[in-house]
């Protein structure tokens, strides 16, 4: 179960978010969620093998290709596609796996927790930021 204080602490301490499954399609919700986060000062790393750039940031085909430290792995994939993302998040040393609203995979979440990562499931990062931190806190 998600804990507001834990999620607030994650949002306040996070600098770099790798967004797995982020769409380059401006019609998709993932695009607008991540755009909001970028506008609020987070460094965004798109992870999408079908894109070279999203929101002005270089896109990578997978987490293992990202050359920098990742704080949060944000997941925009179907629940059944989460386990390999969690495996990669563990390999690259991420601190948090954040599964967006509608995404729940208990087995993958437990694997991440067992490896020392914090886990948020079924929560929109943008909505959570707005609710717990608010629009007023610009990190830029």
N, C-alpha and C positions, 0 to 999 in steps of 0.2 A: 504494500500500500504506500502511496506517495505521502510524503511528509512536507508540509509547507516550509518549515524552517530549513530542512535539508535542501529543498528546491531553491529557496532564496539564497542560501549559502553557495550553492552551485552557480547560480546566475551571477552573484556578486564576485566570485573568485575566478570565473571562466574568462579567458581571453580568446582562445582559439576553438572554433567549432567546425568539425568536419561533418558535412551534411551528406549522408549516404542516400542516394536515390533522389537528390535534388533535381528538379526538372528545369530545363531552360525555357519551357513554355510558360509565358506570362499569364496564361489562363489558369495554371495549376496553383492550388493552394500552397504547395511547398515553396514555390517561387516567392510568394508574398510573405510567408512566414519568415523565410531566411532574409528577404529584403529588409524587413522590419528589424531583425536582429543586427544586420550589418549597419543600418541607420543608427542603432543604439550602441555602436562602438565595438562590436564583436568582430574579430577577424574570422572570416568565413572561408572554408576550403570546400568547394564543391567536389563530391565524389560521384562521378557518373561516367561510365565508359563510352557513352554515346555523345559526350560533349567535350569541347576543348576549353570553353570559357563560359561561365555563368555569372551574372551580376558583376561583370568586370574582373572576375577572379579566375585564375587558371584552374581548370578542372582536372582531376586525376581519375584514372580508371578504377582504382581500388585504394584502400587505406594504406596498404604496404608501399604504395608509390609516393605517398606524401612525404616530402623531405623535412618536415618540421614537427615539433612537438604538438600533440593534440590533447586538449583538455577534455572536450566532450565530443562523443560520436553521436550525432543526431540521426535517427533512423526514419526514413520515409520509404519503407519497404513493407510488403505484406508480412504478417506474423510468421508464416512458414519460411520466409527468407531471412529471418533475423539471426539464426544460429551462426552462419558463416561470418556475418558482420560482427557478432560478439567475439568470435574466435580472432578475427583480425584486430578488433579493438584491444583485446588482451595482448596480442603480439606487438602492437605499436606502442603500448604503454599508456593508453588513454586512462583518464581518471573516472570517467562517467560514460554510461550508455543511456541515452535519452530516446525512448521510443515515443513517437508522436501519437496524438490522439487517435484512438481506434486500433493501436498496435499493442498487442499483449502476447508475450511468449514466456511463460513461467520458467520453462526449462532453460532457455537461453539466459534469462535474468538471473537464475540461480547460479549458472556457470560463471557469469560475470561477477556476481557477489563473491563466489568462492575464490575468484582470482583477485579480489580486493577492490573491484570497481563499485562505484555507486550506481544504482539503477533507478531510472524513472520510467514508468510505463503508462501508456494511455493518457498522455498529457501534452497539450500543445505548448511548445516553448514560448511562442509569442503571447498567448493568452495568459500563461503563468507569469511571464515577465510583467505584463500589464497589471495583473492582479496583485502581485507581491512587491513589485518595485515601482511600477507606474511609468507613464510617459515622460514625466518630468526629469527622470534621471538619465540624462544623456551622458554617455561615457566617452564621448569623443573629445 
